Amino acid sequence: MTNGPQRSREERLNGVLEAFHSCQLDGLQPTRAAVRDGWDYVEGRRTLDEIIEDVVRRHTRRPEDQQ
């Protein structure tokens, strides 16, 4: 997956705020980790690809965890 054309900070901020608002409309609240990831993306410290990879790693059970 690629991020396509480079987005401005404002575009990244609007995307993150829209995603968080969608969560709230569904009665959910973003976790602290999600908020941290969102700000890392807004500030340009991490790409969406890096964040997605980290989220998958955080939420995927490894075979040794299933015993």
Secondary structure, DSSP 4 states (H G I P E B T S, - for coil): ----SPPPHHHHHHHHHHHHHHHHHTT----HHHHHHHHHHHTTSS-HHHHHHHHHHHH---GGGG-
